């Protein structure tokens, strides 16, 4: 590459997350409808020896060395590059920030295999696609899904939630898969169907961080909320609204109540 390449690393939102089993090696089997926000981290890749700099409102605490998934993505590809990350997504928040960053690096370099992607984490293959998809197995099974643009609000009460801790707190790891995903006529139709689905990690996450229950309750109480649920292993929660105007109004309402929370209206698709 001869110049700096910019890649958006969008927030990943698990609209559903069904935990359907556990393999002998300990990996959990998932069945999830995933959508991506129209905002996220900005990843810049350019020629040069491997180096990573991090800036942005949420840069504090982000590793800049070989433990960072962006750096590891270069190692997996046997590549060198200068990396710059503008961090806007909270870490350990259930919205795939690190995986999306790594996928952005792989997209900029090109030529990665599913095996290489999976070596970086279960969310990386779906983050490579970065559009609505059904994710199955341990993350290797990804297929595009037709989904109407969903006006939404993301809320994180500024608590981190390491995924292994949530899996450890789960009392049931074998649950029903999702049925076939229908063709949705619009936002309300999609929200009605999503309401019949689950996030099997939600109760376990609440047992570790009860503030998640408060976030869900506050989202559900906002005007015109069609659905509220936790994303991934938490602690980020989302709500779906009939219009972006309603999502922005809810953001204003919750922002006044919780000045220390991370709150972001967006479109999911």
N, C-alpha and C positions, 0 to 999 in steps of 0.2 A: 504494500500500500504506500502511496506517495504522499498522502495527506491525512489529516485526522478524520476518522469516520465516526459519526454520531449514531448511536443506537438508543432508542427508548427501551427501558427495562420496565414494562408496566406492572402495576400491582395485579397479582393473581388472586381471584376470589373464588373460593369453593362454595358455589351456590347450594350444593349438596355434598355430603361426605359420608358414604356408607363403608364401614369397616366390615369386610365380609369373611375374614379369616386370618390365620397367621401361619406362615410356613415354618418348617422345622429349623431353618436358619434364623428365625426370629423376625424376619421381615413381615410386615402386615400387608394384607391384600385389601385394596381399596376399589371403590366404584364411585366416581365423583363427576358431577357436572361443573366444569370450571369456566369462568369468564374472566376477561381482563379489562381493567380500567383504562380510561383514555389519558392517564397520567402515570408517572412513576419516576424512577431514577433516570438520569442521563448518563450514558456510558460512552466514553470517547476512547478510540483505539488508534494509535499511530505507530509509525516505524520507530525503532530504537530498542535498546536493551530493556529487559523486563523491569518495570517500575510501576508503582501504583500510588497515585495521590488521591485523596478524598477531600471533598469540600461540600458545602451545603448545610442547611439548617439541622440535619440529623447526622452529621458526620462524626460527632463525638463517639468514641469507642469502637469505630469500625476499624478492623485490622488492616494494615497496609502491607503486610508481608505474605509469605507463602501459605498461611492458613486461610487467607481470603479465597473464596470460591472463584473469583475472577482470575487470580493468580494461578490457581489450580487448573482452571480451564486452559490456560496457556500451556501448562506442564503436560496435560493430557494430550494436547495436540502437538507437543514437541516444538512449540513456537515461542518466539520472543516478541514483545510489543510494549510500548509505553501506554499505560492505562490511566485514565482520569475518570473519577466517579463523582457525580453531583448527587448527593444522597438526600432523597426526599421521603423515602418510605421508612417507617420504624423497623428496627431489627427484632427478630424472634416474635413476629406479630401475626403469623398465620396468613400472610399475603405474599409469600414467596420472594421477598426482596433479594436475598442472596442468590437464590436459584435463577431469578429473572436477570440479575446482573451477569451471572455466569453465562446464561443463554445468549445475552446480548454480545458478549465477547466471542462466543462460538459463531454466531451469525456473521459478525464482522470478519472473522477469519475464513469461515466457510469450510465445508468438507467433513464435518464431524459425523460419527456414526451414533446410533442409538446406544450402543454399548459404552462409548466414550461419554455420552451425555449422562447415562445412568450411573457411571462411576462418580459423578459429581453430586448425585442426589435424585430422589424419586420425582421431584417436581421439574427437573431440568428439561426432559423431553416435551412436556406440555408447554413450558415457558418458551421453548424454541418456536412453537407454533404461534403463541401469543394471540390466539383468538379462541372463541368459544369452542370447547371440546369436551368429550367424555374421556376420562382417564381411568384406566383399569389395571388390575394386577398390582405390581409394585411400582407402577409408574410408566412401564414400557409400552402399554397399550393405549394409544392416543388416536382419536378420530374426531374430525370436525363435526360440529353440531350447528344447525340453523337456530339462531337465537335473536329475537328482536332486541334493539338497543334498550337497555334497562336503566332508567334514571335511578340513581342510588346515592346513598350516603354511607361512607366508611367512618367508623369511630373506634379509636383505640384509647383506653383509659390510662395509657402510658405505663403499662406493666408488661414485662417480657414474659414469654411463655415458651420454654424449651420443649420441643415436640416429644423427646423421649420421656419427660416427666409426665406428660399427658397420657401417652400410651401406657405407662406404668400404672397410672391411676384408673385406667379403664377396668370395669368389672366384667364386661362381655365383649369378646372380640370376633364373634361369629354372628353376623347379622345378614338380613336379606339384601340382595343386590337391588339396584334401581330397575324398574321396568323400562320398557322401550320409551325413549324420549319422544314425545309427540311434536308435531309441527304447531307452533304457537301462533295464534291470530294477532296477539299484541301483548302489551305489558301485563294487563290484568289477567289474561289467560295464563301467561307464564307464571305469575305470582301464585295463582290458584293451584297450579300443578306443583310448584315448588313447596307449597305449604303442606303437601301430603308426603314430602320426602323428609330427610333427616340430616343432621350432623351428629354422627355417633360419638364424637369426641367432646361434644359440648358439655355434657354433665360432668365429665372428668375434669375438664378445664375449669369449670365453675367451682368444683371442690377444692382446687388449688388456689384460684384467684376469684373469690366471690364477687369482686367488682364487675366481672363480666356479666353477671345476672343483672346488676344495676344498669349497665350499658344497654342490654337487651330490653329491659323494662322501659328505659327512657326513650329508646328508639320506637318501641311499640306505641308509646303514648303521643308521639308526634302526629300532627295532622296529616291525614291521607296516607299513612303508612300501610302498605299492602302486605309486607312480610318483614320480619326481623329475625336474623340468625347469626351465629358465629361463623367465621371463615376459618378453614383449616383447623389447626390446633389452638387457635386464639393467640392473643386476646382481642384481635380486631373483630368487630361485629359489623354487619351491614344491614341496611334497610332498603327496600324497593318502594318507589313512589310512582304515581301515574304520570308525572311531568317533572322536568328539571326544576321548574319554578317551585314545586312542592319540596324537592330535595334541598334546594338552596334555603328555603324558609326553615326547614327542619335543622339545617346546619347552623343558621343564625340562632334559632331557639336553644339548641343544645350548647352552642358555643357560649351563650350568655350564662348558662347553668354551670358549665364545666370549663373554666378558662384554661385549665392545665391539660385537657384532653387533646389528642390529635383527631381532628375532624375534617373530612374532605368530601364534598359532593363530587359526583363523577357519573359517567355513563359506562355501563358494563356491556360488553359485547364479545 
